[in-house]
Amino acid sequence: MSKQLSMQVIKEDVKKYDEFIELPVKAQGNEYIVKIYPFFKPEKVRDMLNEMIGFYRNCEKEKVNVKDEEFDDIVGYFIVKHFTNIKTTTSEKAKKIYEEFKVAINSQLFEVILKTLPEESIQYVYNKIFEIIELNAKLQNKIKKFQDEIKNLPLENKDILFSNQDDENNVIQ
């Protein structure tokens, strides 16, 4: 017979997110200790993904050209940024973040740190990314469906509803 789950058991389980590994690394003749949090707190993953989405939005606004093939490396950069104690930029400017990212992916230290992280934790991040993509696709389909339904309604003056937004700027003054 199984026991009833309690909040105390859940509380104990959540403590794993506070655990960290100290990884000694050498750079420029000096030894540094990098704290790595191998278990990714869901709340922190959400924050990381929100920051990553903000980065991509800012890239569009600032016209920063991010190549599709850099996606996995960018995910790795944000994982290291959020699940280690490495000091990274606090800027929200896409250009600044992208410049730092380009330096990071060319560093063997970054590669060593990423390889230290458990595969399950990294997979958890990707699962969350795919959930967001799937949800976004569903929302886009619903929006398109509603737009099609509205277009098929027997309305008078449909052209007013579906005119270009540019027409709104051509108001008689």
C-alpha positions in Angstrom: 0.0 0.0 0.0 1.4 3.4 -0.9 1.6 6.4 1.4 -0.1 9.7 1.1 2.2 12.5 -0.4 2.6 15.4 1.9 3.9 18.9 1.4 6.8 18.0 3.7 8.0 15.4 1.2 7.6 17.9 -1.6 9.5 20.5 0.5 12.4 18.1 0.9 12.4 17.2 -2.8 12.6 20.9 -3.8 15.8 21.3 -1.7 17.8 19.7 -4.5 17.5 23.0 -6.5 19.7 24.6 -3.9 22.5 22.1 -4.3 25.6 23.1 -6.3 28.9 21.7 -7.6 32.1 23.7 -7.3 34.0 23.3 -10.5 37.6 24.5 -10.5 38.7 26.0 -13.8 41.9 27.7 -14.9 42.0 30.8 -17.1 45.0 33.1 -17.8 47.1 31.3 -15.2 44.6 31.7 -12.4 42.3 29.2 -10.8 38.6 30.1 -10.4 35.7 28.2 -8.8 32.5 28.1 -10.7 29.3 27.2 -8.8 27.1 25.1 -11.0 23.5 24.3 -10.1 22.9 20.9 -11.8 19.2 20.8 -11.0 17.2 23.4 -12.7 14.4 25.0 -10.6 11.3 25.2 -12.9 10.7 28.8 -11.8 14.3 29.7 -12.8 13.8 27.9 -16.2 10.7 30.0 -16.8 12.7 33.2 -16.0 15.5 32.1 -18.3 13.2 31.4 -21.2 11.4 34.8 -20.7 14.8 36.5 -20.8 15.7 34.5 -23.9 12.4 35.4 -25.6 13.1 39.0 -24.7 16.6 38.7 -26.2 15.1 37.5 -29.5 12.5 40.3 -29.5 15.2 42.9 -28.9 17.3 41.3 -31.7 14.4 42.1 -34.1 14.0 45.6 -32.8 17.8 46.3 -32.8 18.3 44.5 -36.1 20.9 42.1 -34.6 21.3 39.2 -37.1 21.1 35.9 -35.2 21.6 32.8 -37.3 19.2 29.9 -36.9 22.1 27.5 -36.5 23.2 29.4 -33.3 20.0 28.5 -31.5 21.5 25.6 -29.4 24.5 27.7 -28.5 22.3 30.5 -27.4 20.3 28.1 -25.2 23.6 26.9 -23.8 24.7 30.5 -23.1 21.4 31.3 -21.2 21.7 28.0 -19.3 25.2 28.9 -18.1 24.1 32.5 -17.4 21.2 31.3 -15.1 22.6 28.1 -13.6 26.1 29.1 -12.7 27.6 32.0 -10.7 29.5 33.4 -13.7 29.2 37.2 -14.0 27.5 38.1 -17.2 26.1 41.3 -18.6 23.0 42.7 -17.0 22.3 44.7 -20.1 19.1 44.0 -22.0 20.5 45.3 -25.2 20.5 42.5 -27.8 23.8 43.7 -29.3 25.6 43.6 -26.0 24.2 40.1 -25.1 25.0 38.8 -28.6 28.6 40.1 -28.3 29.0 38.3 -25.0 27.4 35.2 -26.4 29.9 35.1 -29.3 32.8 35.3 -26.9 31.3 32.6 -24.6 30.7 30.0 -27.3 34.3 30.3 -28.5 35.6 29.6 -24.9 36.6 26.1 -24.0 35.7 27.0 -20.4 32.1 27.5 -21.5 32.1 24.1 -23.2 33.5 22.4 -20.0 30.9 24.0 -17.9 28.1 22.9 -20.2 29.4 19.4 -20.3 29.3 19.3 -16.5 25.5 19.9 -16.5 23.3 16.8 -16.3 21.6 15.9 -19.6 18.2 15.6 -17.9 18.4 19.3 -16.8 19.3 20.4 -20.3 16.5 18.2 -21.7 14.1 19.8 -19.3 14.9 23.2 -20.8 14.4 22.0 -24.3 11.1 20.3 -23.4 9.9 23.7 -22.0 11.0 25.4 -25.2 9.1 22.9 -27.3 6.0 23.4 -25.1 6.2 27.2 -25.8 6.6 26.6 -29.5 3.7 24.2 -29.6 1.4 26.5 -27.6 2.4 29.4 -29.8 1.5 27.3 -32.9 -1.9 26.4 -31.4 -2.6 30.1 -30.6 -1.7 31.1 -34.2 -4.0 28.4 -35.6 -6.9 29.6 -33.3 -6.3 33.3 -34.4 -6.3 32.3 -38.1 -9.5 30.2 -37.5 -11.2 33.2 -35.9 -10.1 35.6 -38.6 -11.5 33.2 -41.2 -14.8 32.9 -39.3 -15.0 36.7 -39.1 -14.3 37.1 -42.9 -17.1 34.6 -43.6 -19.7 36.5 -41.6 -22.4 38.1 -43.6 -21.4 41.7 -42.6 -22.1 44.9 -44.5 -19.1 47.1 -45.1 -16.6 44.3 -44.7 -14.0 46.4 -46.4 -14.0 48.8 -43.5 -13.2 46.0 -41.1 -10.4 44.5 -43.2 -8.8 47.6 -44.7 -5.1 48.0 -44.2 -3.8 49.7 -41.0 -2.3 52.3 -43.3 -5.9 53.5 -44.0 -6.2 54.5 -40.3 -3.4 57.0 -40.8 -5.2 58.6 -43.7 -8.0 60.1 -41.6 -9.4 63.4 -42.9 -8.2 66.2 -40.7 
